[in-house]
Amino acid sequence: MVVALIIACEVGFWVLLALGLGARYLLKWRRTSVFLLLCEPVLELVLFAVTAWDLKNGAEPGWEHGLAALYIGYTVAYGHYTIRWLDGHAAHRLAGGPPPVRPPRYGMPRARHEGRLWLRTLLGAAVACALLQGAVWYVGDEGDVSSLRSFQWTALRVVGIHGLIALTYLIWPKRGPAGMSVTEAGEGAPEGARGTARSATTRR
């Protein structure tokens, strides 16, 4: 049941997101779109409640409970980031808004970007580990909590691996093509802006 609910929450996340963005930019129903997007956190609350209820009813702690904790942690850390990213693209494609700003590609701006993403991963892992630890304390000595502990280590390994990847961008900054400015390298540049700049330069 927990696995089915995780799948339902993931599907529900994208359905609510599509409905919310469609209501905002196609139907111009801003209040309705805000309501739909605010329903997103409810999915995680439902998943948390059902997982706790499953354990309370005597279910043996298993991988599905650990997976639920990781999913909740991920959505807490990256859910708003994903919504904001897609909202920028929807505003551009459906409402004639400015092109969304692309993340930097080279140098220290890219290193800072990767560092901020790693902080999100750290937040998600912290939430997941806290939920798993709460489940461990709740079960106590009455059940086997090895699966929950295993998922805690999984969350910590993800943080470590992502941290090492982010660190490589700081130690060995990725260099852009010769003569490329910081803006052209991607810092604060909207999608398509670099190609437009090159065309204008060529015409001159």
C-alpha positions in Angstrom: 0.0 0.0 0.0 2.8 2.4 0.8 4.5 1.8 -2.5 1.3 2.4 -4.4 0.8 5.6 -2.4 4.3 6.8 -3.3 3.5 6.3 -7.0 0.1 8.0 -6.6 1.8 11.0 -4.9 4.4 11.3 -7.7 1.6 11.2 -10.4 -0.5 13.6 -8.3 2.5 16.0 -8.1 2.8 16.3 -11.8 -1.0 16.3 -12.4 -1.5 19.2 -9.9 1.5 21.0 -11.4 0.1 20.7 -14.9 -3.3 21.8 -13.8 -2.0 24.7 -11.8 0.2 26.1 -14.6 -2.6 25.5 -17.1 -5.1 27.4 -15.0 -2.6 30.3 -14.5 -1.4 30.8 -18.1 -4.1 29.3 -20.3 -7.3 30.1 -18.4 -5.9 33.1 -16.5 -7.4 31.7 -13.2 -4.6 32.9 -10.9 -6.4 32.1 -7.6 -7.3 28.6 -8.8 -3.7 28.0 -9.9 -2.5 29.1 -6.4 -4.9 26.7 -4.8 -3.9 23.8 -6.9 -0.1 24.5 -6.3 -0.7 24.8 -2.6 -2.2 21.3 -2.7 1.2 19.9 -3.5 2.4 19.7 0.1 -0.8 17.9 1.1 0.4 14.8 -0.9 3.5 14.5 1.3 1.4 14.9 4.5 -0.9 12.2 3.3 2.0 9.9 2.6 3.6 10.6 6.0 0.2 9.9 7.7 -0.3 6.7 5.9 3.2 5.5 6.6 2.9 6.3 10.3 -0.5 4.6 10.4 0.9 1.5 8.7 3.7 1.2 11.3 1.2 1.8 14.1 -0.9 -1.1 12.9 2.0 -3.4 13.4 3.5 -3.5 9.9 7.1 -4.7 9.9 9.4 -1.8 9.0 10.6 -2.4 5.5 12.2 -0.8 2.4 8.9 0.8 1.4 8.8 2.9 4.6 12.4 3.9 4.0 11.6 4.8 0.4 8.6 6.9 1.6 11.0 8.9 3.9 13.4 9.5 1.0 10.6 10.6 -1.3 9.3 13.1 1.3 12.8 14.4 1.9 13.3 14.9 -1.8 10.1 16.7 -2.4 10.7 19.0 0.6 14.1 20.0 -0.8 13.4 20.0 -4.6 9.7 20.4 -4.9 9.5 24.2 -4.8 12.7 24.4 -7.0 11.0 22.2 -9.6 7.8 24.2 -9.6 9.6 27.5 -9.9 11.7 26.1 -12.8 8.6 24.9 -14.7 6.7 28.0 -13.9 9.4 30.1 -15.6 9.2 27.9 -18.8 5.4 28.0 -18.7 5.3 31.8 -18.4 7.7 32.0 -21.4 5.9 29.4 -23.6 2.3 30.1 -22.8 2.2 33.8 -21.7 4.9 35.5 -23.7 7.1 36.1 -20.7 10.9 36.5 -20.9 13.0 33.4 -21.5 13.9 31.7 -18.2 17.4 32.3 -16.9 19.7 29.3 -17.4 22.0 28.1 -14.7 25.7 29.2 -15.2 27.9 26.7 -17.1 31.4 27.7 -16.3 33.8 29.0 -13.6 32.9 30.0 -10.1 29.3 30.8 -10.9 28.8 27.1 -11.9 30.6 26.1 -8.7 28.2 28.2 -6.6 25.2 26.8 -8.4 26.3 23.3 -7.8 26.9 24.2 -4.1 23.4 25.5 -3.8 22.0 22.3 -5.3 24.1 20.3 -2.8 22.6 22.2 0.0 19.1 21.2 -1.2 20.3 17.6 -1.3 21.6 18.0 2.3 18.2 19.4 3.4 16.4 16.5 1.7 18.7 13.9 3.4 18.3 15.6 6.8 14.5 15.5 6.5 14.6 11.8 5.4 17.0 10.8 8.2 14.9 12.6 10.8 11.7 10.8 9.6 13.6 7.5 9.6 15.0 8.1 13.1 11.5 8.9 14.3 10.3 5.6 12.9 13.2 3.8 14.6 12.3 5.3 18.0 8.6 4.5 17.4 9.2 0.9 16.6 11.7 0.5 19.4 12.9 -3.0 20.3 9.7 -4.6 19.0 10.7 -4.8 15.4 13.6 -5.1 13.0 14.7 -1.6 12.1 17.7 -2.6 10.0 15.9 -1.6 6.8 15.3 1.9 8.2 18.9 2.2 9.3 20.0 1.1 5.8 18.0 3.9 4.2 19.6 6.4 6.6 23.0 5.4 5.3 21.7 5.6 1.8 20.7 9.2 2.3 24.1 10.0 3.8 25.9 8.4 0.9 23.8 10.4 -1.6 24.9 13.6 0.3 28.5 12.5 0.2 28.5 11.6 -3.5 26.7 14.8 -4.5 29.1 16.8 -2.3 32.1 15.3 -4.0 30.7 16.1 -7.4 29.9 19.7 -6.4 33.4 20.0 -4.9 35.0 19.1 -8.3 33.4 22.3 -9.8 35.1 24.3 -7.1 38.5 22.7 -7.2 38.6 22.3 -11.0 36.3 25.1 -12.3 35.0 24.4 -15.8 36.4 26.9 -18.3 34.4 28.4 -21.0 35.6 29.0 -24.6 38.4 31.6 -25.0 37.0 35.2 -25.1 33.7 34.2 -23.5 32.5 36.7 -20.9 30.8 35.6 -17.6 27.4 36.5 -18.9 27.9 34.6 -22.1 29.2 31.7 -20.1 25.7 31.4 -18.6 25.5 33.5 -15.5 22.1 35.3 -15.6 21.8 34.7 -19.4 18.3 33.8 -20.6 17.9 30.8 -22.9 18.7 31.8 -26.5 20.4 35.1 -25.4 23.9 33.9 -26.3 22.9 32.9 -29.7 21.2 36.2 -30.3 24.3 38.1 -29.1 26.5 36.1 -31.5 24.2 36.9 -34.4 24.2 40.6 -33.6 27.9 40.6 -33.4 28.2 38.8 -36.8 25.9 41.3 -38.5 28.1 44.1 -37.3 
